[in-house]
Amino acid sequence: MSRITRRRALGASAGALAGLAVAGVASAAGPSATPAPRAAAAERAAFDEVYQGRRIQGAPSHHGGHHDHGSGYQVHIDGKELHVMRNADGTWISVVNHYETFATPLAVARAAVAELQGAALVPLALA
């Protein structure tokens, strides 16, 4: 009869935990990692709307905007450019919400308006 020692129990637990970690990474990188064609089209769509009393506009930029960092997209709040960037995972951030990610440029523009709470957007001065 085989007796379970601490060493064997710990080895089995470590192996099981490693297996769960790999399974978790595999499921996290599953279907949600690759955006559906409809979602990809929605994130590149132009918009022009009034949100919480502010006019927000966004559109793909073919020439590269002053602050688009190669994202190929420009967003404006009340005519002033909002600095936006696209992350490697396809999410978007802005200078106003730099540590919170959003699925589309429209979502990042709306979040910036909410965060500004009526304050004017001050243009970002890059040296």
N, C-alpha and C positions, 0 to 999 in steps of 0.2 A: 504494500500500500504506500503510495506516494504522499509524503507529508508536505504541506504548504509552509514554506518559510517566508520570513519577511522579505527577503531578497526576491523570491519568486513573485510574491504578491505585488511588490512595488514595480517589478519589471512588467508584469501583466497590466498594471494600472497605467504605467507610462505608455505602453503600446496602445492601449485602448484610447487614452487621451490624444495621442498623436493621430490615431485614425480618425477620431472625431474632429480634430482640428483640420485635417486634410479634407474631410467631407464638408466641413463648414466653408472652407475656402472654395471648394469646387461648386457648392451651391450658391455662394455669394457671387461667383463669376459666371453664373448661369445666364438665363435669358435676359435678365435685367441689365447686364453689362453691355449688351449690344442693343442700341435703341432700334425700335421698330421703324420701318420706313415712314409711317405716318408721323411718328414722334419727331423724326429727323426733319421732315418737311415743316412741321409746326414750329420747331425751334429756329428755323431760318426764315420764317414768314415775316413780312413787314407788318407793322401795326401803327395805328394813329388813333388814340382815344383819350378821353378825359377820365382820369382816375383820382378820386378824392379831391376834385377841383383843380387838378394839375394836368396839363397836356403832356402826354408821354408819346413819343414817336420812336420807332426803331425800324431799321432796314439794313439789308446786306450792303456792305460797301465794297465796291469792286476795286477802288483805288487805294484802300487802306486809309483809315481816318487818323486824325491826330493822336487819338488815344486808344485805338483799337488793338494794339499789340499783336497784329496779325490775325485777330479773331475774324476779320472780315465783316464785322457788324458794328453799327453805330446806334447809340441810344441817346435821346435828348429828353430833358425834362424842362418844359416851358422854354424851349429853344436853346437851352444850354446843354452842352455835351456831358453825358454821364460816362465816366471812365469804366468800361466793362472789359472783362477778360474771360476767355474760355479755358477751363481746366482740361487736363489730359483725359479725364474721365467723361468729358462732354458736358459737365455742368458749367454754370456761369456764376461769376462773382462781379461785384462792383466796388468802387472805391468807398461807397457808403456802407455796404454790407460785405466787407472783405473776408470775413471768417464764416459766412453762411453761404451755402451753395444753392443754386436754383436751376430748374430743368430747362428754362427757356429765357431768352432776353426779355420777353414780356414780363415774366415772373420776377426777374431781377429789377426791372424798372418799377413795377408796382411796389416791391419791397423797399426800394430806395425812397419812393414817395412816402410810404408809411413811416419809415425811419426819420425822414426829414421833418415830419410833423409841422409842415407849413413853412419851414425855413427855406430860404433861397439856396439853390445849388451853386456853390462857388466853383468856378472852373479850376481844374487841377493844373498847376504850373509845373511842368517837367523841365529840368535843366538840360 
